[in-house]
Structure formats: C-alpha cells, structure tokens
Amino acid sequence: MHIMRTTFLLTVLIALTATVASADKYVIDPEASQVAFRIRHAVGFNSGFIRKFKGEVDVRKYELKDLELTTDMQSITTFNETRDPIIKSADFFNVAEYPEAEIKSRKIEDGYLTAVVTIKDIKQEVTFYYQFLGTTKNDRGEEAVVITLQGALNKKDFDLNYSSLTLEGNENIGDKLELLIKLEGVKR
C-alpha cells in the first residue's frame, strides 16, 4: 500500500511539473498584428505605425507567460512624407544607426506586463496594461492567440529629444509616447 501511494504521488508530481513547465509558443503574425503609437503634437496628436516586426509569445493555460517583440525601425511611418524622415533621423529614432527596437517581458501579473524596452541601445523598464483576448483559428485555420498591450514611455528616457516650439513658445512635441500593440501569435 505504501509503495502504491508513493508511486501515485510521484506520478501526480511529475504530471504537475510537466504541466507547469510547458508553455505553448506562438510566433507573431505581422499580417494580423499591429504596432501603433501616438504623441502629442501642437494642439493634437500625431500617430503612426511600425509596419515590420517579429517575435513570439508564450502562453500557458490561457495566460501570457512571456513576450518578445523586435521592430524594424526603418518601417516606421506616420503616412506623412515630410514628417517620416524627421522621426527616422538622428534627431529622433536614428534608424540608420539603430535599426531595431525591442520589447522583452520581465514580469507579468494582474493584467500588467513589465518589459525591458530597448530603443537606440537604451534599456528602460516600461509597464504595459495587457489583455489576453483568447485563442482562435485564424483565416488559414491555424490556432492563434490574441494579446493587446497598452502603455507609454517618456521619449526623453530614450534620447528622443527632437522638438520644436509652438507660436506661444511651448514645446510642440510632448514627452509621452503612447503605444498600442495588438499581437496575433500563430502556434508553431
């Protein structure tokens, strides 16, 4: 009886360990995902997108456990031919020297994801509100998960110092760069 109980307990322990240790990896599908931003400009906001990115998310029991996202900063656009060269220039993102930016999760709990964000080789922790929207089948019939992140960073923390002045002498561009990210990951 003692041997049977010990064997049963070991089996349960091994099963629980395997369940806890396993996570499902999903590769981010850039065609179904979106990395958007906005920043105050004059009396309104300018917004845009980063069109090219890659990464993956780990999900376990319908909970986000890890996230890595790398963006191609050459693909940043505000759909304004005058503004786009400015934000890509050395005065702002300096995409020629720093072609990528990264978000890597560090801590995930209670609906918040704290990540190390790297822009221009400067690393800062940024906390995002996140939602795991669920598991679905995409247009190709593949299992996919959908996650959203919403947060903001101070552009000066990343040496994004470009600005100009309004007619009243105030800064034309705000310090708060807001990020809204929707990621659809495909199970691999």
C-alpha positions in Angstrom: 0.0 0.0 0.0 2.9 2.4 0.9 4.6 1.7 -2.5 1.3 2.3 -4.4 0.7 5.6 -2.6 4.3 6.7 -3.2 4.1 5.7 -6.9 0.8 7.6 -7.2 2.2 10.7 -5.6 5.3 10.6 -7.8 3.1 10.3 -10.9 0.9 13.2 -9.9 4.0 15.3 -9.1 5.6 14.5 -12.5 2.4 15.4 -14.3 2.0 18.7 -12.4 5.7 19.6 -13.1 5.3 18.8 -16.8 2.1 21.0 -17.0 3.7 23.9 -15.2 6.9 23.7 -17.2 5.2 23.5 -20.6 4.2 26.7 -22.4 2.9 27.0 -25.9 4.9 29.2 -28.2 3.2 31.3 -30.7 5.1 33.2 -33.5 3.8 36.7 -34.0 2.0 37.1 -37.4 2.7 40.6 -38.6 -0.1 40.5 -41.2 -2.7 40.1 -38.3 -0.9 42.2 -35.8 -0.3 46.0 -35.3 2.2 48.2 -33.5 0.8 51.7 -33.3 1.9 54.9 -31.5 0.8 58.4 -30.9 2.4 61.5 -29.4 1.1 65.0 -28.7 2.0 67.5 -31.4 0.9 71.1 -31.1 -2.7 71.0 -30.1 -3.4 67.5 -31.3 -1.7 64.2 -31.8 0.4 62.5 -34.4 0.1 58.8 -34.8 1.7 56.1 -36.8 2.7 52.5 -37.1 5.7 50.3 -37.2 5.0 48.0 -40.2 7.6 45.3 -39.8 8.3 43.3 -36.7 8.8 39.8 -35.4 8.7 37.9 -32.2 6.9 35.3 -30.1 4.7 34.9 -27.1 4.4 32.0 -24.7 1.0 31.2 -23.3 0.2 28.6 -20.7 -3.4 27.8 -19.6 -4.7 30.9 -21.4 -2.3 33.2 -19.6 0.6 35.1 -21.1 3.9 34.0 -19.7 6.5 35.6 -21.9 6.7 38.1 -24.8 9.5 39.1 -27.1 9.0 41.7 -29.9 11.6 43.1 -32.2 10.6 46.0 -34.5 12.3 47.2 -37.8 12.5 50.9 -37.2 13.1 51.6 -40.9 9.4 50.6 -41.3 8.1 53.4 -39.0 5.5 55.6 -40.7 3.1 58.4 -39.9 1.9 58.5 -43.5 3.4 62.0 -43.8 6.3 62.3 -46.3 7.6 65.4 -44.5 7.4 64.0 -41.0 8.7 60.5 -41.6 12.3 61.5 -42.5 12.4 63.6 -39.3 11.4 60.7 -37.0 13.8 58.4 -38.7 16.7 60.9 -38.5 19.5 61.2 -35.9 17.4 63.8 -34.1 14.8 61.2 -33.1 15.0 57.4 -33.7 18.2 57.4 -35.7 17.2 54.3 -37.6 20.4 54.3 -39.7 22.4 53.6 -36.6 19.7 51.8 -34.5 17.6 49.8 -37.0 15.7 47.8 -34.3 13.9 48.3 -31.1 12.8 45.6 -28.7 10.3 44.8 -26.0 11.1 41.8 -23.8 8.8 40.9 -20.9 10.3 40.7 -17.4 7.3 40.3 -15.2 3.7 39.5 -15.9 1.0 39.7 -13.3 -2.5 41.0 -12.5 -3.1 42.3 -16.0 0.2 44.2 -16.3 3.4 43.3 -18.2 6.6 45.0 -17.2 9.1 44.8 -20.0 12.6 45.9 -20.9 12.2 48.3 -23.8 15.3 48.9 -25.9 15.4 52.0 -28.2 18.7 53.3 -29.5 20.5 50.8 -27.3 19.0 52.4 -24.2 17.2 50.0 -22.0 14.3 51.1 -19.7 11.6 49.2 -17.9 8.1 50.1 -19.1 4.9 48.7 -17.7 2.0 47.9 -20.1 -1.6 47.1 -19.4 -2.2 43.8 -21.2 -5.2 41.7 -22.2 -5.2 38.1 -23.3 -8.2 38.2 -25.7 -8.3 34.5 -26.3 -7.5 31.6 -28.6 -9.0 31.4 -32.0 -8.5 29.9 -35.5 -7.0 32.4 -38.0 -8.0 32.8 -41.6 -5.7 29.9 -42.5 -7.2 27.6 -39.9 -4.2 27.8 -37.6 -4.5 28.1 -33.8 -3.8 31.6 -32.8 -3.8 33.7 -29.6 -4.6 37.4 -29.5 -3.0 39.8 -27.0 -3.1 43.6 -26.6 -0.6 45.9 -24.9 -1.2 49.5 -24.0 1.4 51.7 -22.4 3.5 54.8 -22.6 7.1 55.8 -22.3 8.9 59.1 -21.8 10.7 59.9 -25.1 13.5 61.7 -23.2 14.4 58.4 -21.4 15.4 57.1 -24.8 17.3 60.1 -26.0 14.4 61.0 -28.4 15.0 64.7 -28.0 13.7 66.3 -31.2 11.3 69.1 -30.6 10.2 72.5 -31.9 8.3 75.3 -30.3 4.7 76.5 -30.8 4.0 80.1 -31.6 3.4 80.6 -27.9 6.9 79.2 -27.1 5.8 75.9 -25.7 7.2 72.5 -26.7 5.5 71.4 -29.9 6.0 67.7 -29.2 5.0 66.0 -26.0 7.3 63.7 -23.9 4.7 60.9 -23.6 4.9 58.4 -26.5 1.9 56.1 -26.2 2.0 52.5 -27.6 -1.0 50.4 -28.6 0.0 46.9 -29.7 -2.2 44.1 -30.9 -0.4 40.8 -31.4 -1.8 37.7 -33.0 0.5 34.7 -32.5 0.3 31.5 -34.5 1.1 28.2 -32.8 4.2 26.5 -34.1 
